[in-house]
Amino acid sequence: MSELTKKEIESIAKTISEHFGEYTTKYEVSKYPEEPYLKWKESFSDPKNVEPNEISQAFEWKYGHWGKPSYVPSHKVIIAKLQKYWPEFAETGKLELDDIFAFWEEKLAGHQSFITIAFLSHLICSKKVEIIDQHNFRAMNYLMSTVRPDWVWKRVPVSQEDITDFSAFVRSVLPAVKEAKGNKRELDKFLMMFGKHKVKVIPVSRSKVAPAVSKKHDWNSFSSEVFDIGKITLRSNADLLFALLLQSLDADGTGDGFTYTIEEIQKRIPMQKTGIAVSSSYNYAMVALFGNQRGRDYFTFGNVSLGTYFTEQANDPSRDNTCWKKYLDEKVSINPKYVRVGK
């Protein structure tokens, strides 16, 4: 996102001021109490000082479960994994946004983890990374559209670029919002509630909304010394996943015909690294990746029947898009057709 001009900032600040009192008061203080959140920003800045109970409390707060005796199992699983791998993460000492995402995308593979990792990044790097969710991101999109008529909305944040864009937006606008009095947290609350209660119901032309694939890949930019990526003739999400996989294998020198489990393959191409913004689209692409639909022949299977199974699933409108997760331990090999001669 290009830098906001002084005129744009003033216009956005004026719009915020007109609604500030109405929406800031809607913030649910009992659901998101302030005191523990402020303490977590201090403690998480040094991961080695974070205790397991702080991890569970912080993410129960983030997921909207603060004070609840029970909540959805999927969130409990994510929190348990955060606690399990935290000592390993803390020992890395790598606290830049790229490093945080690289570590946790691997550990949380198979989960819809973007907002979780984004919040974790905020707690660790709160001076550079703003807290982000679908609501305040939606508010930013609306406010940007009021000053840039050609602004293209994104439905939800899905990438590190979205985080850096939003963070820059907040830092640019804050000094001009008189009601916030320089308090970034007050602007946070406004954006969240404005996006949740006001912007959510504003109709947006579909032509103004970014497509599901938020990152457009230039196929001409794909290259590999080991694999012949030019032999990938289809251009659907499944084929994109295969191209990204080959590049990943080539980059670290492991692309020499070894056999991989489906889980090992998925960890190399997690959703957040593909540009696919909708989880159902990503999961369907994973199913199609391993099948022979439309003549695909990317893998050979240790269990020959699995190729047929994935093909049938890809062709079945009533399929379970997450069926590939049942076969994480199954082994597959790259079709030698895609390996350059002599490699």
C-alpha positions as CSV (number, residue, x, y, z in Angstrom):
1,M,0.0,0.0,0.0
2,S,1.4,3.4,-1.0
3,E,2.0,5.9,1.8
4,L,-1.1,8.0,2.8
5,T,-1.0,11.6,1.8
6,K,-1.6,14.4,4.3
7,K,-5.0,15.1,2.6
8,E,-6.0,11.4,2.8
9,I,-5.1,11.2,6.5
10,E,-7.1,14.3,7.3
11,S,-10.1,12.9,5.4
12,I,-9.9,9.5,7.1
13,A,-9.5,11.2,10.6
14,K,-12.6,13.3,9.9
15,T,-14.6,10.2,9.2
16,I,-13.3,8.5,12.3
17,S,-14.1,11.5,14.4
18,E,-17.7,11.6,13.2
19,H,-18.2,8.0,14.5
20,F,-15.6,7.7,17.3
21,G,-17.8,8.0,20.4
22,E,-20.7,5.9,19.0
23,Y,-18.5,2.9,18.2
24,T,-15.8,3.0,20.8
25,T,-18.4,2.6,23.5
26,K,-19.5,-0.7,21.9
27,Y,-16.2,-2.3,22.8
28,E,-16.8,-5.3,25.1
29,V,-14.6,-4.6,28.1
30,S,-15.7,-7.6,30.0
31,K,-14.9,-9.9,27.0
32,Y,-11.6,-8.3,26.3
33,P,-10.3,-6.8,29.6
34,E,-7.4,-4.4,29.2
35,E,-5.1,-5.1,32.1
36,P,-4.0,-8.7,31.2
37,Y,-3.6,-7.7,27.6
38,L,-1.2,-4.9,28.5
39,K,0.8,-7.3,30.7
40,W,1.1,-9.9,27.9
41,K,2.6,-7.3,25.6
42,E,5.4,-6.8,28.1
43,S,6.0,-10.5,28.9
44,F,5.8,-11.8,25.4
45,S,8.4,-9.3,24.2
46,D,10.9,-11.8,25.7
47,P,9.5,-15.3,24.8
48,K,11.9,-17.0,27.3
49,N,9.9,-15.4,30.1
50,V,6.5,-16.6,29.0
51,E,4.8,-19.2,31.1
52,P,2.4,-21.9,29.7
53,N,-0.6,-20.4,31.6
54,E,0.1,-17.0,30.0
55,I,-0.1,-18.6,26.6
56,S,-3.5,-20.2,27.3
57,Q,-4.8,-17.0,28.9
58,A,-3.7,-14.7,26.1
59,F,-5.2,-16.9,23.4
60,E,-8.4,-17.5,25.3
61,W,-8.7,-13.7,25.4
62,K,-7.9,-13.4,21.7
63,Y,-10.4,-16.1,20.7
64,G,-13.1,-14.4,22.8
65,H,-13.2,-17.1,25.5
66,W,-11.9,-15.1,28.4
67,G,-13.5,-16.4,31.7
68,K,-15.3,-19.3,29.9
69,P,-15.1,-22.7,31.6
70,S,-15.2,-24.4,28.2
71,Y,-14.9,-23.5,24.5
72,V,-14.4,-25.0,21.1
73,P,-12.0,-28.0,21.0
74,S,-10.1,-26.7,17.9
75,H,-9.0,-23.6,19.9
76,K,-7.8,-25.9,22.7
77,V,-5.7,-27.9,20.3
78,I,-4.0,-24.8,18.9
79,I,-3.3,-23.5,22.4
80,A,-1.8,-26.9,23.4
81,K,0.5,-26.8,20.4
82,L,1.6,-23.3,21.2
83,Q,2.5,-24.4,24.7
84,K,4.2,-27.6,23.4
85,Y,6.5,-25.8,20.9
86,W,7.0,-22.6,22.9
87,P,10.4,-23.6,24.5
88,E,11.7,-24.5,21.0
89,F,10.5,-21.2,19.6
90,A,11.9,-19.1,22.5
91,E,15.3,-20.7,22.0
92,T,15.5,-19.6,18.4
93,G,15.8,-16.0,19.4
94,K,14.3,-15.0,16.1
95,L,11.6,-12.4,16.7
96,E,11.1,-10.7,13.3
97,L,7.7,-11.1,11.6
98,D,9.1,-13.4,8.9
99,D,10.8,-15.6,11.5
100,I,7.7,-15.9,13.7
101,F,5.5,-16.9,10.7
102,A,8.1,-19.3,9.4
103,F,8.3,-21.2,12.7
104,W,4.6,-21.3,13.6
105,E,3.2,-21.9,10.1
106,E,5.1,-25.2,10.3
107,K,4.1,-26.1,13.8
108,L,0.4,-25.2,13.2
109,A,0.1,-26.7,9.8
110,G,-3.4,-28.0,9.1
111,H,-5.0,-25.3,11.3
112,Q,-6.5,-22.0,10.2
113,S,-3.6,-20.3,12.0
114,F,-3.1,-16.8,10.3
115,I,-4.9,-14.7,13.0
116,T,-3.3,-16.8,15.7
117,I,0.2,-16.1,14.4
118,A,-0.6,-12.5,13.7
119,F,-1.7,-12.0,17.3
120,L,1.4,-13.7,18.6
121,S,3.5,-11.5,16.4
122,H,1.7,-8.4,17.8
123,L,2.4,-9.5,21.4
124,I,6.1,-10.1,20.6
125,C,6.6,-7.0,18.4
126,S,3.8,-4.7,19.6
127,K,5.8,-1.5,18.7
128,K,6.0,-2.6,15.1
129,V,3.1,-5.0,14.5
130,E,-0.5,-3.9,15.3
131,I,-3.2,-6.2,16.5
132,I,-5.3,-7.3,13.5
133,D,-8.5,-9.2,12.8
134,Q,-11.2,-9.3,10.2
135,H,-13.1,-6.4,11.9
136,N,-10.4,-3.7,12.0
137,F,-9.1,-4.9,8.7
138,R,-12.5,-4.4,7.2
139,A,-12.7,-0.9,8.8
140,M,-9.4,0.0,7.2
141,N,-10.6,-1.2,3.8
142,Y,-13.7,1.0,4.1
143,L,-11.8,4.1,5.2
144,M,-9.2,3.6,2.4
145,S,-12.1,3.4,-0.1
146,T,-13.4,6.8,1.0
147,V,-10.1,8.5,-0.1
148,R,-9.1,6.2,-3.0
149,P,-12.0,5.4,-5.4
150,D,-10.0,2.6,-7.1
151,W,-9.2,0.9,-3.7
152,V,-9.7,-2.9,-4.0
153,W,-11.0,-4.5,-0.8
154,K,-9.7,-7.7,0.7
155,R,-12.3,-9.7,2.7
156,V,-10.0,-10.8,5.4
157,P,-6.3,-10.4,6.2
158,V,-4.3,-13.4,4.9
159,S,-0.7,-12.4,4.5
160,Q,2.2,-10.7,6.2
161,E,1.8,-7.8,3.7
162,D,-1.7,-7.3,5.1
163,I,-0.2,-7.0,8.6
164,T,2.4,-4.5,7.5
165,D,-0.1,-2.5,5.5
166,F,-2.6,-2.3,8.4
167,S,0.2,-1.4,10.9
168,A,1.4,1.4,8.6
169,F,-2.2,2.6,8.3
170,V,-2.7,2.8,12.1
171,R,0.6,4.6,12.6
172,S,-0.2,7.1,9.9
173,V,-3.8,7.9,11.0
174,L,-3.4,7.9,14.8
175,P,-1.8,11.4,15.2
176,A,-4.7,13.0,13.3
177,V,-7.5,11.4,15.3
178,K,-8.0,14.0,18.1
179,E,-10.4,11.8,20.0
180,A,-7.8,9.1,20.5
181,K,-5.4,11.6,22.1
182,G,-2.4,9.6,20.8
183,N,-3.6,6.5,22.5
184,K,-3.3,3.7,19.9
185,R,-5.4,1.4,22.0
186,E,-8.4,3.7,21.7
187,L,-8.0,3.7,17.9
188,D,-7.8,-0.1,18.0
189,K,-11.1,-0.3,19.8
190,F,-12.8,2.0,17.4
191,L,-11.6,0.2,14.3
192,M,-12.7,-3.2,15.7
193,M,-16.2,-2.0,16.6
194,F,-16.6,0.2,13.5
195,G,-15.7,-2.8,11.3
196,K,-17.9,-5.2,13.2
197,H,-21.0,-3.1,13.5
198,K,-20.9,-0.5,10.7
199,V,-18.8,-1.6,7.8
200,K,-19.9,-5.2,7.9
201,V,-23.4,-4.2,6.7
202,I,-22.2,-1.8,3.9
203,P,-22.7,-3.4,0.5
204,V,-19.6,-3.6,-1.6
205,S,-19.5,-4.1,-5.4
206,R,-17.9,-7.5,-6.2
207,S,-15.7,-5.7,-8.7
208,K,-14.2,-3.8,-5.7
209,V,-13.3,-7.0,-3.8
210,A,-10.0,-8.9,-4.3
211,P,-10.4,-12.4,-5.6
212,A,-9.9,-15.5,-3.4
213,V,-6.3,-15.9,-4.6
214,S,-4.8,-12.8,-3.0
215,K,-1.4,-13.3,-4.5
216,K,-1.1,-13.7,-8.3
217,H,1.9,-15.8,-9.2
218,D,3.8,-15.2,-12.4
219,W,4.4,-18.7,-13.8
220,N,7.3,-17.4,-15.9
221,S,9.1,-16.6,-12.7
222,F,9.1,-20.2,-11.5
223,S,12.5,-21.9,-12.0
224,S,14.4,-24.9,-10.9
225,E,17.7,-26.6,-11.6
226,V,16.4,-30.0,-10.5
227,F,12.8,-30.0,-11.7
228,D,11.2,-29.3,-15.1
229,I,8.5,-26.9,-14.0
230,G,7.7,-26.2,-17.6
231,K,6.0,-29.6,-17.8
232,I,3.2,-28.4,-15.5
233,T,0.7,-27.4,-18.1
234,L,-2.4,-26.8,-16.0
235,R,-2.9,-23.5,-14.1
236,S,-5.3,-24.3,-11.2
237,N,-4.6,-24.0,-7.5
238,A,-3.5,-27.7,-7.4
239,D,-0.9,-27.0,-10.1
240,L,0.3,-23.9,-8.2
241,L,0.8,-26.1,-5.1
242,F,2.9,-28.5,-7.1
243,A,5.1,-25.7,-8.6
244,L,5.6,-24.2,-5.1
245,L,6.5,-27.6,-3.7
246,L,9.1,-28.2,-6.4
247,Q,10.6,-24.8,-5.8
248,S,10.8,-25.5,-2.0
249,L,12.5,-28.9,-2.6
250,D,14.9,-27.3,-5.0
251,A,15.7,-24.4,-2.7
252,D,17.1,-26.5,0.1
253,G,18.7,-29.3,-2.0
254,T,16.3,-32.1,-1.1
255,G,14.8,-32.5,-4.6
256,D,16.5,-35.7,-5.5
257,G,13.7,-38.2,-5.8
258,F,13.2,-39.0,-2.2
259,T,9.9,-40.2,-0.9
260,Y,7.9,-37.9,1.2
261,T,4.8,-38.3,3.4
262,I,1.8,-36.2,2.6
263,E,2.3,-34.3,5.9
264,E,5.9,-33.4,4.9
265,I,4.6,-32.1,1.6
266,Q,1.9,-30.0,3.2
267,K,4.4,-28.4,5.6
268,R,6.3,-27.1,2.6
269,I,3.2,-25.5,1.1
270,P,1.1,-24.3,4.0
271,M,-1.9,-22.2,3.0
272,Q,-0.3,-18.9,4.1
273,K,2.6,-19.3,1.7
274,T,0.4,-20.0,-1.4
275,G,-1.7,-16.9,-1.7
276,I,-4.9,-18.9,-1.5
277,A,-7.1,-16.9,0.8
278,V,-10.0,-19.4,1.3
279,S,-9.4,-22.5,3.3
280,S,-11.9,-24.6,1.4
281,S,-10.1,-23.7,-1.9
282,Y,-6.8,-24.6,-0.4
283,N,-8.1,-28.0,0.9
284,Y,-9.7,-28.8,-2.4
285,A,-6.4,-28.0,-4.2
286,M,-4.6,-30.4,-1.8
287,V,-7.1,-33.2,-2.8
288,A,-6.7,-32.5,-6.5
289,L,-2.9,-32.3,-6.1
290,F,-2.6,-36.0,-5.3
291,G,-5.2,-37.2,-7.8
292,N,-5.2,-37.8,-11.5
293,Q,-8.1,-35.4,-12.3
294,R,-7.6,-33.6,-15.7
295,G,-4.6,-35.8,-16.4
296,R,-2.5,-34.8,-13.4
297,D,0.4,-37.2,-12.7
298,Y,2.5,-35.4,-10.1
299,F,3.0,-38.4,-7.7
300,T,3.4,-42.1,-7.5
301,F,2.0,-43.7,-4.4
302,G,3.3,-46.4,-2.1
303,N,-0.4,-47.3,-1.7
304,V,-1.5,-47.4,-5.3
305,S,-5.2,-47.2,-4.5
306,L,-4.8,-43.8,-3.0
307,G,-4.2,-42.1,-6.4
308,T,-7.6,-43.5,-7.5
309,Y,-9.2,-42.4,-4.2
310,F,-8.0,-38.8,-4.5
311,T,-9.1,-38.6,-8.1
312,E,-12.6,-39.8,-7.2
313,Q,-12.8,-37.3,-4.3
314,A,-11.7,-34.4,-6.6
315,N,-14.5,-35.3,-9.1
316,D,-17.1,-35.8,-6.4
317,P,-19.2,-32.6,-5.7
318,S,-20.1,-33.9,-2.2
319,R,-16.5,-34.6,-1.3
320,D,-14.9,-33.9,2.0
321,N,-12.3,-31.3,1.1
322,T,-10.2,-32.1,4.2
323,C,-10.0,-35.9,3.4
324,W,-6.3,-35.5,2.6
325,K,-5.7,-34.9,6.3
326,K,-6.6,-38.6,7.0
327,Y,-3.6,-39.8,5.0
328,L,-0.7,-37.6,6.4
329,D,1.5,-40.7,7.0
330,E,1.1,-42.0,3.5
331,K,4.2,-41.9,1.3
332,V,4.4,-40.5,-2.2
333,S,7.2,-39.8,-4.7
334,I,7.6,-37.1,-7.3
335,N,6.9,-38.4,-10.8
336,P,10.4,-38.8,-12.5
337,K,8.8,-37.1,-15.5
338,Y,9.3,-33.8,-13.6
339,V,12.9,-34.4,-12.7
340,R,15.5,-33.0,-15.1
341,V,17.7,-35.6,-16.9
342,G,20.9,-36.1,-15.0
343,K,19.6,-34.8,-11.7
